[in-house]
Amino acid sequence: MINLFRAEWKKVFANFRLTAFLVWIFPIGLFAFHTVMILGSLVSGTLQIGVEHFGSGDWTKDSLAAWDILIFFPANLFGRMLPLAFMAVVFAGEYQWRTWKNVVPRTQRWKLLLAKMAALVSLVMVSMLLTALIALLGPSIGHRLHDLPYGPALSAKVIGTFLLDTARTALIAMLSLLNLVSYGAIAAILTRSILGGLLVSFGFAVLDATSLGFILFLSGFLGKPELINLYQFTPTYNLSNLHSWLFSGQAQRFISTGIVPLTTEPSFWVSLLVLAIWIGGLIGLALTIFQRQELTE
């Protein structure tokens, strides 16, 4: 299994054109932004003001906020599209370029599919870790260059808390990516084409992220406000609820400003169970369909 993972990692990592635009664009884009802001602030007072006001003024918060595009609605609706496109293209490309028939006869299909999923998720996680690091260093360098306050001061307690918070946030982001990779795999397996895989996987992700609107419409149309609680069974809500429990010690009862709150408060373990069912069920479905496909023609 480890050898399969290494092989898939090398194959995906070597595809520089694909990864540059869909994976590395996050750290590269943020690095370019901070570089322009810092260099520009040396010659422009306007950009110096931008350096001062960009970010929260807290390097721990700025670094952790880099993960939000994978966790919170509505940022995740758009932020997850690039990783999802990357995953769908890699899976669908095996069909469109007819490479499955060269690999499948030499190994068990379930191992091959899981290794590919693990490699894709790992690569995006590395990209997001780099993005979080740049989100920490960029504003810090800019503020210190102009003698602007940017805390908190380094200490063993601050660093320990930050590392623990980063691990918690990364865990939730990884669950989000596992959900995405299952969408990409199923879409590619069903359509066997890159375009079809992209469209179907995007459809899955958009339906998940915007399911709240449909549930609100349904509850209003039927005159049953309690139907809003159906939202607590979606991946999008449970990712946010896990984050709320880990960082606030309570359930995320209010979905967003101005929306009727949920009448129940799912615990941390309930949300984790719901996500496990979603992820396990979708990956299991992908494995089942993949196992029955004819790939050697």
DRENTORFI-912990 format. One line per 8 residues: number of its first residue (from 1); for each residue y, x, z of C-alpha. Coordinates in pm, 1 decimal. Each point is the difference from the previous one (the first is absolute). Example, Ala and Ser with C-alpha at 12.3 -4.5 7.8 and 13.67 -1.06 7.14 Angstrom:
! DRENTORFI-912990
1	-450.0/1230.0/780.0 | 344.0/137.0/-66.0 $
END
This chain:
! DRENTORFI-912990
1	0.0/0.0/0.0 | 235.9/286.6/84.4 | -70.7/164.7/-334.3 | 74.5/-326.5/-178.8 | 328.0/-29.4/188.9 | 98.1/353.6/-96.6 | -84.4/-64.3/-362.8 | 203.4/-321.0/-8.4 $
9	290.4/166.7/180.7 | 8.7/288.8/-250.0 | -23.9/-235.1/-295.9 | 284.4/-221.8/118.4 | 216.5/283.5/131.6 | -26.7/182.1/-332.8 | 145.4/-300.2/-186.3 | 356.1/119.4/56.5 $
17	171.8/-247.2/-232.7 | -149.1/-299.0/177.8 | 48.0/125.6/354.8 | 353.2/131.0/-64.4 | 132.6/-342.9/-95.9 | -209.2/-219.8/228.2 | -78.8/211.9/307.8 | 226.7/303.7/36.8 $
25	305.5/-197.1/-105.3 | 60.9/-99.6/363.2 | 41.3/350.0/151.4 | 150.7/147.3/-318.2 | 252.6/-282.3/-30.9 | 103.1/19.5/364.6 | 21.2/380.1/-16.4 | 225.3/-21.1/-306.4 $
33	221.3/-258.4/171.4 | 51.1/208.7/313.1 | 54.3/316.6/-202.8 | 275.9/-164.3/-203.1 | 158.0/-148.6/313.0 | -6.2/329.1/193.1 | 126.2/218.3/-285.1 | 260.2/-258.9/-98.4 $
41	124.7/-28.7/356.9 | 100.8/366.9/-12.9 | 263.7/-76.2/-265.6 | 68.3/-372.6/46.6 | 136.7/-172.6/306.7 | -138.5/-331.0/-122.9 | -353.8/132.8/-12.4 | 49.6/160.3/338.8 $
49	75.1/-345.2/137.3 | -315.8/-119.2/-176.4 | -203.7/266.6/178.3 | 148.5/-110.3/331.6 | -77.5/-368.3/-46.3 | -328.1/21.2/-187.0 | -294.3/-71.9/227.7 | -15.9/-122.3/355.4 $
57	128.9/312.6/172.2 | -345.9/47.5/150.7 | -246.2/227.1/-180.6 | -301.8/-169.4/155.5 | 106.5/-343.0/-127.6 | 87.9/132.4/-345.6 | -339.6/165.4/-37.3 | -194.1/-305.1/117.3 $
65	206.4/-228.6/-225.7 | -139.4/180.7/-306.1 | -329.6/-184.2/54.9 | 161.8/-344.4/-8.9 | -56.2/-42.5/-375.8 | -371.8/-28.6/67.2 | 21.5/-226.2/303.4 | 287.5/-249.0/9.5 $
73	97.0/-290.1/-225.5 | 204.5/-5.3/-223.1 | 5.5/382.4/-33.3 | -376.7/6.1/-47.7 | 23.2/-242.8/-292.5 | 163.1/271.4/-211.9 | -87.9/317.2/188.8 | -373.4/-56.4/-30.9 $
81	15.0/-57.0/-377.1 | 1.0/369.7/-92.3 | -302.6/93.7/216.1 | -175.3/-315.6/-120.8 | 74.0/87.6/-363.2 | -138.0/348.8/61.3 | -322.4/-135.8/146.5 | -47.7/-264.8/-269.1 $
89	59.1/250.3/-281.9 | -247.7/250.7/144.7 | -272.2/-262.6/37.3 | 66.0/-170.9/-332.9 | 30.9/332.8/-177.8 | -367.2/69.3/70.5 | -81.8/-303.6/-214.1 | 260.4/49.1/-271.0 $
97	-83.9/368.5/-45.4 | -375.0/-72.1/29.5 | -64.4/260.0/269.4 | -209.0/-216.6/234.1 | -309.6/41.8/-217.3 | 13.2/377.0/51.4 | 26.6/-21.0/378.6 | -190.2/-310.7/110.7 $
105	-354.2/112.1/-97.6 | 28.0/307.4/224.2 | 96.3/-168.0/327.9 | -19.3/-325.5/194.0 | 270.2/-242.1/-106.0 | 111.9/-101.6/347.7 | 55.3/363.0/96.6 | 195.0/64.1/-318.5 $
113	227.2/-300.1/50.4 | 65.5/72.5/368.3 | 71.5/366.6/-73.5 | 254.2/-98.1/-264.6 | 165.0/-246.8/237.5 | 16.3/261.8/274.7 | 152.4/257.7/-235.4 | 266.7/-241.2/-124.4 $
121	98.7/-113.7/348.9 | 5.3/359.1/127.8 | 226.5/117.3/-280.1 | 253.0/-276.8/62.2 | -13.3/71.0/375.1 | 85.9/365.7/-67.7 | 291.9/-114.3/-214.7 | 128.4/-228.7/275.8 $
129	-35.0/272.0/264.2 | 212.6/229.2/-216.3 | 250.8/-281.8/-47.9 | 21.5/-54.3/376.2 | 50.6/374.6/52.3 | 282.1/11.5/-256.3 | 156.7/-310.4/157.6 | 6.3/200.0/324.1 $
137	127.1/333.5/-135.4 | 252.0/-122.3/-259.2 | 244.7/-183.0/229.5 | -58.1/258.4/273.7 | 110.6/287.3/-226.0 | 298.4/-196.8/-130.0 | 119.6/-96.5/346.7 | -42.1/346.7/146.6 $
145	172.9/158.5/-298.2 | 314.8/-197.7/84.0 | -41.7/15.5/380.5 | -72.3/-372.0/20.1 | -212.4/-147.1/281.7 | -356.4/-79.9/-95.7 | -247.1/-54.2/280.8 | -205.8/-6.2/198.0 $
153	-11.3/357.6/124.8 | -335.2/170.3/-34.9 | -223.4/-5.7/306.3 | -370.6/-18.5/69.4 | 31.4/-368.1/93.8 | 199.9/-92.4/-311.9 | -238.0/184.8/-232.0 | -307.0/-148.2/170.5 $
161	136.4/-354.4/-25.0 | 100.6/55.2/-361.9 | -343.7/129.9/-98.7 | -169.2/-294.5/172.3 | 232.5/-248.8/-172.3 | -62.2/171.2/-333.0 | -376.8/-26.1/49.6 | 30.3/-370.6/83.4 $
169	220.5/-69.5/-301.5 | -222.4/204.7/-232.1 | -303.1/-199.0/118.2 | 167.2/-328.1/-97.3 | 109.0/149.4/-333.7 | -356.4/113.6/-66.2 | -127.1/-354.0/61.4 | 258.0/-122.6/-250.1 $
177	-122.7/254.9/-255.8 | -362.8/-97.0/58.6 | 101.0/-355.3/-78.7 | 176.8/117.8/-316.2 | -287.5/215.8/-120.8 | -232.0/-298.4/26.6 | 240.8/-203.9/-215.9 | 15.9/279.1/-257.0 $
185	-376.5/48.1/-7.3 | -81.6/-369.5/-42.1 | 265.8/-45.8/-269.1 | -123.5/301.0/-197.9 | -366.7/-92.0/35.3 | 62.3/-355.3/-119.2 | 230.9/81.5/-292.2 | -131.1/344.2/-105.7 $
193	343.9/87.9/-137.7 | 309.7/175.0/131.7 | 240.5/-278.6/-94.9 | -228.6/-268.7/138.6 | -57.3/199.2/317.9 | 373.4/40.0/52.5 | 80.8/-366.7/-57.9 | -282.3/-140.0/212.1 $
201	51.4/245.0/288.4 | 374.8/-70.1/0.0 | -83.5/-368.4/7.3 | -219.7/48.8/307.5 | 270.3/199.6/180.2 | 283.3/-240.8/-85.2 | -209.0/-300.3/104.0 | -69.0/165.9/334.8 $
209	360.5/101.9/65.3 | 154.0/-330.4/-110.8 | -264.1/-230.6/147.1 | 248.7/-97.9/270.0 | 208.1/-192.7/-253.6 | -298.8/-201.4/-116.9 | -107.7/-73.1/358.0 | 352.1/-114.5/91.0 $
217	10.2/-227.0/-303.6 | -342.5/-142.5/83.2 | 88.2/-63.8/365.1 | 325.4/-172.4/-100.8 | -161.9/-204.1/-276.9 | -275.7/-125.1/230.4 | 230.8/-37.9/297.8 | -217.2/226.3/214.7 $
225	206.9/289.7/138.3 | -304.7/139.1/181.7 | -135.5/114.0/-337.9 | 240.5/294.9/28.6 | -269.2/154.1/220.7 | -209.7/57.0/-312.4 | 227.3/296.4/-66.1 | -159.4/185.4/290.0 $
233	-317.4/39.2/-208.7 | 172.0/198.9/-275.3 | -9.3/381.2/-18.6 | 380.9/18.1/-19.4 | 53.8/-178.0/331.3 | -274.1/186.9/183.6 | 134.2/340.4/-105.2 | 337.8/-97.0/147.5 $
241	-166.5/-146.9/308.5 | -193.8/320.4/66.6 | 326.5/192.8/-21.7 | 166.8/-244.3/238.3 | -277.3/34.9/257.7 | -3.4/380.4/-22.6 | 376.4/43.4/25.3 | 124.3/-311.1/183.4 $
249	-302.2/-102.2/203.1 | 9.0/-357.8/-130.8 | -99.9/-206.9/-299.8 | 233.9/-51.3/-293.7 | 66.1/-366.5/53.0 | 306.6/-38.4/-220.7 | -83.8/71.8/-361.1 | 363.8/57.0/-97.9 $
257	346.4/-124.2/81.3 | 44.5/-373.2/-41.5 | -368.9/-80.6/-41.2 | -192.1/-217.3/243.7 | -203.7/225.2/231.0 | -375.6/0.9/18.4 | -134.5/-221.6/275.1 | -273.9/250.5/83.9 $
265	21.5/369.7/83.6 | -296.0/198.2/-137.8 | -94.2/298.7/213.4 | -26.3/357.4/-125.3 | -377.6/-27.9/-21.6 | 10.5/-330.1/-185.8 | 227.8/150.8/-264.8 | -219.9/307.6/-23.8 $
273	-304.0/-224.2/-45.2 | 172.0/-206.7/-270.7 | 96.2/316.7/-189.7 | -352.2/138.1/39.3 | -142.4/-321.0/-147.0 | 243.8/11.2/-292.7 | -53.7/367.7/-74.4 | -375.0/-2.3/60.2 $
281	-46.2/-320.6/-198.4 | 204.4/116.9/-300.3 | -163.3/343.3/-10.7 | -339.8/-164.2/35.6 | 83.9/-232.6/-288.7 | 107.5/296.5/-214.0 | -322.9/183.1/80.4 | -212.1/-305.6/-79.5 $
289	161.6/-58.6/-339.6 | -3.7/370.4/-84.2 | -366.6/30.6/94.2 | -97.9/-273.9/-247.8 | 207.1/121.1/-294.6 | -144.9/158.6/-309.6 | 180.4/333.2/-30.7 | -226.3/218.2/-209.5 $
297	57.9/-164.1/-337.8 $
END
